[in-house]
Amino acid sequence: MGVWRIHSGGFWSSKGLIERLQGGIEAYRYVNSHFNFRYNRLIRSKVSRDYLRIAEEYKQNDDRINALKYLLKCVVTSPFNQPVPPLRSFLRMAAWATPKPVRRTIRLLLGLSRMGNKA
């Protein structure tokens, strides 16, 4: 039996959201291999959603490169993952995170005249 408490000075609590999500992803991958990938679809779906949360956190920090990196990991980890946000929302985030020429293409796909940095 284990007991723990959550407080600001704790090892886990003192980490930022991105570090906690990355730690959770590592744990899920370990569990997945331990059970011989019996729950692979479920775990990959959860990991994909966590990658998306990390991308959103990087967006909040205005870090386009890491946002795009984790957005791509989200798709690659579980390409047909239903819990990923609707295509339009996903493309808006991709447009925000990518270089200007690619943003123009995504805007055309979305049918938007201006996205700016608020996308």
C-alpha positions as CSV (number, residue, x, y, z in Angstrom):
1,M,0.0,0.0,0.0
2,G,1.3,3.5,-0.8
3,V,0.5,6.9,0.6
4,W,1.3,10.2,-0.8
5,R,0.5,13.8,-0.4
6,I,0.4,16.7,-2.8
7,H,2.2,19.9,-1.8
8,S,4.1,22.6,-3.6
9,G,7.5,21.3,-2.4
10,G,6.9,17.8,-3.7
11,F,8.9,16.3,-6.5
12,W,6.0,15.9,-8.9
13,S,4.0,19.0,-7.9
14,S,7.0,21.3,-8.4
15,K,7.2,20.3,-12.1
16,G,5.5,22.2,-14.8
17,L,2.5,20.9,-16.8
18,I,4.7,20.0,-19.8
19,E,7.1,17.9,-17.7
20,R,4.3,16.2,-15.9
21,L,2.6,15.3,-19.2
22,Q,5.9,14.0,-20.6
23,G,6.4,11.9,-17.5
24,G,2.9,10.5,-17.9
25,I,3.6,9.6,-21.5
26,E,6.8,7.7,-20.4
27,A,4.8,5.8,-17.8
28,Y,2.0,4.9,-20.4
29,R,4.7,3.6,-22.8
30,Y,6.2,1.5,-20.1
31,V,2.8,0.1,-19.1
32,N,2.0,-0.6,-22.7
33,S,5.1,-2.6,-23.2
34,H,4.7,-4.4,-19.9
35,F,1.2,-5.7,-21.0
36,N,2.7,-6.7,-24.4
37,F,0.7,-3.9,-26.2
38,R,-2.6,-5.5,-25.3
39,Y,-4.0,-2.0,-24.6
40,N,-2.1,-0.3,-27.4
41,R,-5.0,1.5,-29.1
42,L,-6.3,2.9,-25.8
43,I,-2.8,4.0,-24.6
44,R,-1.8,5.5,-28.0
45,S,-5.1,7.5,-27.9
46,K,-4.3,8.9,-24.4
47,V,-0.7,9.6,-25.4
48,S,-1.9,11.4,-28.5
49,R,-4.2,13.6,-26.4
50,D,-1.3,14.4,-24.0
51,Y,0.9,15.4,-27.0
52,L,-1.9,17.8,-28.0
53,R,-2.1,19.2,-24.5
54,I,1.6,19.8,-24.6
55,A,1.3,21.5,-28.0
56,E,-1.4,23.8,-26.6
57,E,0.8,24.6,-23.6
58,Y,3.6,25.6,-25.9
59,K,1.2,27.7,-27.9
60,Q,0.3,29.5,-24.6
61,N,4.0,30.1,-24.2
62,D,4.3,31.4,-27.8
63,D,6.8,28.7,-28.7
64,R,5.8,27.8,-32.3
65,I,8.6,25.2,-33.0
66,N,7.7,23.0,-30.0
67,A,4.0,23.5,-30.5
68,L,4.4,22.2,-34.1
69,K,6.6,19.4,-32.9
70,Y,4.1,18.1,-30.4
71,L,1.2,18.7,-32.8
72,L,2.9,16.4,-35.3
73,K,3.6,13.8,-32.5
74,C,-0.1,13.9,-31.7
75,V,-1.0,13.0,-35.3
76,V,1.7,10.4,-35.8
77,T,1.0,8.7,-32.5
78,S,-2.7,8.1,-33.2
79,P,-3.5,9.3,-36.7
80,F,-7.2,8.3,-36.6
81,N,-7.7,9.2,-33.0
82,Q,-11.3,10.5,-32.7
83,P,-10.7,12.5,-29.5
84,V,-8.4,14.9,-31.4
85,P,-10.2,18.2,-31.8
86,P,-12.3,18.9,-34.9
87,L,-10.3,19.3,-38.1
88,R,-10.9,23.1,-38.2
89,S,-9.5,23.6,-34.6
90,F,-6.6,21.4,-35.4
91,L,-5.8,23.3,-38.6
92,R,-6.0,26.6,-36.8
93,M,-3.4,25.4,-34.3
94,A,-1.3,24.1,-37.2
95,A,-1.6,27.4,-39.0
96,W,-0.4,29.3,-35.9
97,A,2.6,27.0,-35.4
98,T,3.9,26.8,-39.0
99,P,5.9,29.2,-41.1
100,K,4.1,31.9,-43.1
101,P,4.0,30.2,-46.5
102,V,2.4,27.1,-45.0
103,R,0.0,29.3,-43.0
104,R,-1.3,30.8,-46.3
105,T,-2.0,27.4,-47.6
106,I,-3.9,26.4,-44.4
107,R,-5.9,29.6,-44.6
108,L,-6.9,28.7,-48.1
109,L,-8.0,25.3,-46.9
110,L,-10.0,26.8,-44.1
111,G,-11.4,29.5,-46.3
112,L,-10.3,32.2,-43.9
113,S,-9.1,35.6,-45.1
114,R,-7.1,36.5,-42.0
115,M,-5.9,34.3,-39.1
116,G,-3.2,36.5,-37.6
117,N,-1.6,35.3,-34.4
118,K,-4.9,34.6,-32.6
119,A,-5.5,31.4,-34.5
